[in-house]
Amino acid sequence: MDDYARRLPEWLTLVPPSDRWRQVESEALLSRLGPVRDWAGITRIGEVTHLDRVGLPVFQAVRPMSRSLAVHQGKGRCDADARISAVMEAIEGACAESVQADGPCCRFDALPEEERLPRFLDYGELRPSRRAWPDTPIRWHRAERFPEGGTVFVPFDTVSVDFTFDGDSPFARSSLGLGAGASLEDATVAAILERIERDAQAYWLKSGMAGQARARVDPQTIEVPWFAALTDHLAGLGIAIAVYVVEGAGQLPVVMCRLDDPGYAPSFLGAACRFDPDDALFRAFAEAAQSRLTIISGARDDIAPEEPKQLGHRALGAPTGQSVDWRGVQSAYAERPSLDTLCARLAADGIRNMARCDLSPPQDGVSVVRLWIPGMLGSEQCL
């Protein structure tokens, strides 16, 4: 038995490679990112996998001089995937912190109509205190109208994640829409899939207990070897797992996975959008498991003091219903993932007016983008 099989739980050895649309393997990409890691201020990459009993590899990339998060987490089916996931999250943060506004300072309606998105609300979530349109000028940043080309301006405060800035922005800052990859295409695909995921998850959470129950998958229909082994593994730990699936923009599957542990108060929810439903299922579980480890480790600097004591996920009721047959979900999606395919699917849904900023670092080897899709919700808007 090789080192990979000896070190990982049995269920994890059955999981196929994830994110197969990416153009460079994790180990190869990590090996060439030394200069970028130095530029981003990453001083340590540490493992937190074994602080939990689940066994999913989770790593942290630490940036002590960060102006947003100092601890970035990553997960994956193996150590290399988890390491590169953490490093890419850290690089995304560094790029979005260091960007400087390059557009005008003016009101939304002072921008030329062809250089702005259709509505002010299409840029991001407004802060609770600023629900009305801003009555003062704001800073704008130049972006690319995507995929058609041309210039469109976006609010600088939806680009930057420099939380040391204390100005009165109407927008709540977040990392939503950031994507990183070995190429601009990979980074753009990652950003689009995250936008679709958060949008579908927001509507699902807003649907209430009845709507959520209708989306719950009958676990007996998930005929995936690694999932059956995972379910047995979790049952032995006293952890219950519930799976939900909805259709997101571009008619893509968005999967939610919930973990409940009677011996540990919070419930943990993960979500993922992928072309392959089985891949989305693994990514959603991995997100939930990583969220669980975030609280267990206590190392992330954005954990609210009350969060470890919450009695269940604040937007979810008890898991109920089992109305979705996973075999039907699997048979509905068979296209090979690519940026062109993704854009074509969105265009078929009437989504064409996207905006993209290239925030890539000065070093070669990695690309970072920030992406906006008009009309899409963020998860913060539904909690």
N, C-alpha and C positions, 0 to 999 in steps of 0.2 A: 504494500500500500504506500503511495507516495505521500509527500509532506502535505499536499493540498487536502487529500482525503482524511489524513490523520488529524489535522488541526481544526477542521470544520465539522459542524453537526451533520449527521447523515442527510437530513432533508435538504441542506444547503448544497451538497454535492450534486443534487439532482437538478438544480436550477440552471437553465441554459444562459449563455451570455446575454446581458441586457443592452438596450440601446444599440442595436446592431446597425442602425443608420449612421453612426459616427464613423468617421473616416480613418481614425487612428486609435489603436488599442491603448488601454490605460497605462500599461507599463512603459510603452514607447513614448507616450506623450509626457508622462511624469519625468522621464529621463532627460528630456530636452528643455525642461522648464526652470532649470537652476537660475539663470539670470532674471527671469520674470519673478520668481519667488523672492529673490533678493530685493528687486525693485518694489514689490508689494509689501515688503516688511515682514514676511513670514519667518519667524524665528524658531518655530517648533512644530512638528507634526507628531501628535501623540494618539495612542490607541485607547479607547474606552470600552471596547467590545465586552470585556469580561466583568464589567460592573453590573451587567444584567445577566439573566439566565437564558435569554432567548438565543444568543449566539450569533446574531447577525453582525458582520464586521462594521464597526463605526469608528471613524477617526476624526480628530480635530486638528485644524490648522490655526495657529495662534499668531496674531498681529498686535503686539502691545501698543503700537503707536496709531492704531486705527482711529478714525473719526466717526465710525459707526459701531459695528460689532468687533470685538477683539478676538472672539472665539467663533470659528466657522466649522460646521460639522458636515461630514460626508458619510455616505453609506454605500454598500454594494454587496455583490454576491461573493467577493473575495477581497483580500486586503488591498490589492492594487486598485480595484474599482473604488473602494472606500477612501483610500488616500487621495486619488486624483479628484474625487468628488469634493472632498474638503478643500483641497488646494484651489480648485476652480472657483468654489464659492468665495474663498478669500481673495482671489484675483479679481473677481467681479466687483467685490466691495472696494478694493483699492482703486480700480478704474473709475467707478462711479463717484468715489470721494474726490478724485483729483481733477475731474472735468471742470472747465471754466466756461461760464456763459459767453456765447459769441453772437447773440442776437440783440435785438432792440429791447428797450424797456418801455412798455406801452400797454394800453388796455387791449383786451382780446379783439374788440371790434375795430381797433386801429390797424390791425394786420390786414394786408391784402387778402381777400376772400380765398384766392387760390393758394395761399401760403398758410392756411390753418385748417385744422380738422373741423368737421361739420358743426360740432357743438363744444362749448367749453367743458362740459362734463365728460367728454370723451377722453380727456387727458388723464384723469385719475380721480381718486377719492377726495372730495372736499372735506376739510376739517369741520367738525360739528359747529364751530362758532362762525363758519364762513360759508353757509349753505347758499347764500345769494351770490350772484355774479360779482366779481370784485369791482369796487368803485375807484380803485387806484391802480396805477400801472404796475406790471410785474415784469420780471426778467424772462427773456425768451432764449431758446437755444435752437440752433439750426439742425434739422434732421432731413432725412431722405424720405420722400413719399414712396412707399413700397407696396407692390413691386413695380409700379409704373415708372418711377423715377421723378425727378423734380424736387424742389425744396418745399418743406413745410416747417413751420416753427412750433416748438413745443415748450411748455413752461419749464424753465430751468430747474425749478424745485421738484419736478417729476423725473428729472434726469439724475440730479445729484443725490447722494446719500450721506453727505457731510452733515452730520447731526450737531456739529459745533456751531452751525449758523443758527442764530436765534431771531431771524427776521419774521415778520408777520405774513407768512405765506398762506394763501387760501387752501393749499394742498397738503394732505397728510403724506409725509415721506415714507417710502417703502422700497423694497427691492423687487417688487412685482414687475415682470417684464424684462429682467436682466437674464442674459444667457451667455454662456461661454462654450468654446469648443476649439478644436484644432484648426478650424477654418471659419470664415465668415458664414458659410452655409450651415455648418454644424451649430454655430452659436445662434443663428437666426431660427433654425428648427427648434432648438431648446427653448428659446424665448416664446415662440408661438405656441408650443405645446403647453408651456406653463400658463400662458394667458387663457387658453381654452380650458385647461383644468380648473383654474380658479373661478372662471366664469360659470362653468357647469356646477362646480361645488357650491358656489354661492346660491344659485337657483335651487339646488337640491336642499340645502340647509333651510332656505326660506319656505320650502314646501311643507314644513311641519312634520309631525310624527307620521301622519297618514301618507303624505307624499314620499317620505323617506322609506317607509315600509314597503311601498309598491316597487321600489327600486332594489329591494334586498334580494340577493341571489340565493337560490337553494343550494347549499353546499354539496348536496349529493350529486348535483349536475356538474360540478367542477372536477372533471376527470383528468386532472393534471397531476402526475406522480409527485412532484415536489410539494404541491399544496396539500395532498392527502397526508404526506409524511410530516409536513409542518403542522397540520391540524392535530395529529397525534402527539407531536412534540409539545405543542402548547397545552393540550389537554393534560398532559402529564405534569405541567407546571401550574395547572389551575387557571390558565388564561384562556378566555373565550375570544373567538374571532368571528366577526360578521363582515360580509362583503356586500357592497352595493354597486350598481352600475347604471349610468345614465348616458344619453347621447349628447355630446358636446358639439360646438360649432364645427363645420366641415364633416358632420356625421361621423365623428370619431368617438371611440369609447372612452369614457372617463370613469375610472374605478375608484371607489372609496373603501377603505379598510379600517375597521374599528377593533381595538383591543381592549378587553375589560378584564381586570384582575381584582377579584374580591379582596385580596390582601393588600391592595394598593388603591387609594381613593380615585385618582383621575382616570377617565377613559381617554384613549389616545386615538386620533383620527389621522389617517394618511390618505392622500389622493394622488392620482397620476393619470395623464393622458398619453397614450401611445397608439401607434398604428396596430400593433399586435395586442389583443386583449390580455393574453397570458403575461406579456411583458408588463402591461399596465397593472395587472394584478400584483406582480412581484414588487413593482416600484411603489404601489400604494401601501402594501404591507411594510416595505422597508421604511417608508416615511413615518408610518405609525410607530414602528419599533425604534427609529431614531428619536422621535419625539419623546418616547418613554425614557430613553437613555439620557436625553437632555435634562429631564427632571431628576433622574436618579443621580447623575453626575453633578448637577448643580453648577456646571462650569460655564454655561452661556451667560453673558452679561445682560441679556434682555429678559431674564426670567423675573416675572412680577413676584413680590413677596408672598402673595396669596395663592399663586398658581399651584404649588405642590399640594395644597390642602383642598383644592376644589373637589367637590363631590360629583364627579362625572363631568363629561364634556358639556360646556355651558349651552351649546346649541342643539344637543341631541337628547332625545328621550331614550327609554329602554328599547333595545333592538327588538323589533317585531316584524312579522310578515316574511314570506319567502315566495315571491311571485315570479322571479326571473330565472330562466333556464340558461345556464352558462354556455351550453352547446350551441344555442341559437346566437349568442353574442359572438362566439368564435367563428361561426360560419359566415358572419356578416362582414368581416374585414379580412381582406387578403392582399391588398396592394403593397408593393414594396415601398418603404418610406423614402421620401426625398423632399427637398424644398419645393420643387416644381409640383409634385403631387399634392403637397399640403396647400400651396397657394391655389391650385385648381379646385380643390375641395372647398376652400373658403370662398372663392369666387362664385362657385355654384350656390353657396348660401347667401350670396349678395354682399360678401365682405371683401372689399377691394382697396379701401382707402386707409391702409395702414401707414404707420410712420416708424422709421428705424434710425437710431443713432449708432454709429460705429465708435465705441469707446475703447478700442483695443490699446493695450500698452505699447510703449515704444519698441519693446523687444519683439523679435519674431517668435513664432511657436504657438501662439494662442490668440484667439479673437474674442472680443466681448462686445455685445450689442445691448441696447435698450430698445424695447419695441412697444408700440401702442396699437390697439385695435379698437376702433370706435364702437361704442355701444356695449362693451364688455364690462361686467362687474368685477370687483375685486373681493376677496374673501372677507376683508375688513368691513365691507358694506352690509354684511348679512349677520354679523355676530352681535 
